[in-house]
Amino acid sequence: MRVLIIGAGRIGMHLIRYISMSDDNQLTVIEKKPERCREVSNVSDATILNEDGSKPDILKKAEASQTDLLLVATSDDRANITATRHAKKEFGVPRIISVANSPKNKQRLTEAGADIVVCPVELALRDLENLLAQDRSTTLIYRPELDLRVAETTIPLNATLIGKKIHEIKMPDKCRVALVCRDNTYVFPEPELELKSGDRVLLLGDAPSVARTVELLRSDETA
């Protein structure tokens, strides 16, 4: 697979090392800073261009039109947006994964042509939320631009709602039970389904409503 990476910073270097692990990948890296280019040469046999990857002529020099996968990972979202737009519209790169250093630029990268947008800030926030939750719940997906959180929590042994049916639980309007995992399988949350201790419940909705529902499901007090 022909892979092109733009940006050899903190994120880019991880990607370069990962892509270089397979002999089946043909890797090209574009990086503006000479010292980073030297670092790339020390960890991979990639073709290295010490250039600005957001410029069309440099993308042409890197044979972007022949690329199977483009990873755009500079620390400058403006450069990432520009590179993504040129790569998709002018060179027809079939698959582009772009990094959004700020969550507010995720939509702009998608509009520019990115097939997948990754935001390290959002991933860090999700990990922090899981840490602060102290095992009460695990956030699986967090999309602040949609005000959407998908989380999993486990019904404890002393929960007051054990034996209650789904339709009997007064959850917030903007939260739903998406799935219940039980006995090494899963069941869809029909209204008549009774919850049991040890059930792992998948919730989706806005972040505050999901948080309130987690507390409700785990409560050992009368709701």
N, C-alpha and C positions, 0 to 999 in steps of 0.2 A: 504494500500500500504506500502510495506517495503522500507524505504528510508535510505540511508547511506550518511552522510555528513562528508567529510574530511576537517578539518580546521574550527576553531571556532573563527576566527578573526573578523574584522569589517564586512566583507561580510557574513561570515559564521554564525554569530550571527543573522543577519537579516533573513537568510534562516531558521535557527533553530526556531526562533520565529514564522515565517510564517507556516512552516510545522507542528509545535506543535499546531496550532489553530484548527486542525481537529483531532477528536478522531479516525478517520478511518486510520490514518497513524501510522505505527510502526517505530520509529526513532532510529537510532544508530549514534553516533557521535564519530569520532576519532580526538583527539587533543593532541599535544605534550606537551603543557604548562599546568601545574597543575592549575594555577590560572584561566585559561580560562575554564578548565573542571569544576571548582567550579561554575563559572558563568553560564555555561550551566545547571548545576544541579539546579540552582536557578530559571531558567525560563522554564524548561521543565522536562518531566519525561523520557527523552531519556536514552537509554543504552549508557554509556560513557566509552570509552577506552582511557586512557592516554598513547598513543603510537604514533609511526610514521606511518601514513597511507599510505606512499609510499612503505612500505615493504610487500611482498606477504604473509608472515606468519601472519601479523597483519590483512590483508584483509581477510585471511582465518578465523582468530579468530572472525572477525566481520560478518562472514557468507555472504561474498560478493556474493557468487554464488546464494544466495537466494534473493538478492536485486532486486527490481523492478526499482529503480532510484538511481543513484549515483550523488551527487553534490560535485565536487572537488573545494575547495575554499581556499587553503592556499595562503600565500603571496609570496611563492617561486615557480616560474614557473617550475623549474627543478623537484621539488617534485610533482607538478601537472601533469606534463608530464609522470613521472614514474608511479604514482598512476593510471593514466588513462590507460596507456599501460597494466599494470598488470591486472587491473579490466576487461578490454575488452578481452584481449587475453587469460588470464589464468582462469578467473572466469566467463566470458561470460555475464557480466552485460548488459542487453538489452538496457538501455538508460543512457547515461552519459552526464552531463552538466558540463563543466569545465571552470574555470576562467583563462583568460590570463591577467596577470598583465602588460605585455608589448605587444603592438600590433604585434611585430615581432615574437612572439611565438604562435600566433593563428594557423598558418599552422601546426606547430609541434604538437600542441594538437589535431588537426584534424587527422593528420597522426597517432597519438598514439591511436586513437579510439574514441575521443569525438564526440558525435552526435551533440551537440551544444556547441559553444565556445562563451563566453561573455567576452568583454573587457571593464572594467570600464573607462579606459582612453579614448577610442573612444566615449563612451556615454557622458563623460564630455565635450569632444571637440565638439560634436554635440550640446549639450546644450549651450556651449559658443558661437558657431557660430550662433545659433538662437537668442541669446541675442544681439550679435553685429549687427545682420541683422536689428534690430529695426523694426520688423513687416513687413519687405519687403519680407521675405520668411521664410519658416520653413523647416529645414532639417529633413526628415523622416528616411533616411538610409544614412550612411556614411561608406564606406568600403575602407580605404586607401590602402590596399594591392591590390585592384582591380582598384584603382583610380576611384571609382564610388560614385556618390552622387545622391540621389533622393530627390527632394525638391518640395514644393508647394508654389505658389505665386498667388496673386489675381490681376486681371486686374483693375486698378483704373478708376475712372469716366473720367479723362482727358487724358487717354492714347492715343497716336497718332495712334496706330495700331488698334483701335476699328474699326470693319468692314472689316479689312483685313482678307484674307483667310490664312490658315495655310501655304500653299505652297508659299505665297507671302512674308512671313517673312524670312529674311536672318539671320537665326540662325547659330551659330558656328557648324562646321562639327561634333563635338563630343558631341552634345546635341540633344535630341529629346523630343517632346511633347508626353507624354505617355497617358494622360487622361485629359479631361476637365469636371469639375463638374459645373452644371448649373441647376437652378430651382429645387433643392432638388433631382437631379438625376445626371447621368454622361453620357457623349457621348464619343465615340472613335474619335480621331483626324484625320478624313478623310481630304485629301488635300484641299477640297472645303469648309471645315468648317470655318465660320466667327467667330472671337472672339468678345465677348461683354463685356461691363463693368460689373464687379462683378463675371466674370468667375474665378473659381479657377483652375489653370493650374498645372498639375503634370509634372515635368521635370526630365529627367534622362540623365546622361552623366558624364564626368570627372568634378571635382569640379570647375576649372576655367571657363569652358565652360558653366556650369549651372549658375554660378554667373553672367557671361556676359549676358546670356539669360534673367535672372531675371531683370536686368537693362533695357534690350531692351523692354521687355513686359510692364514694368512699366513706361517707358519714356514718358514724355509729350512734348518731342522735336522731330523734324523730324529725323528719324533714317537714 
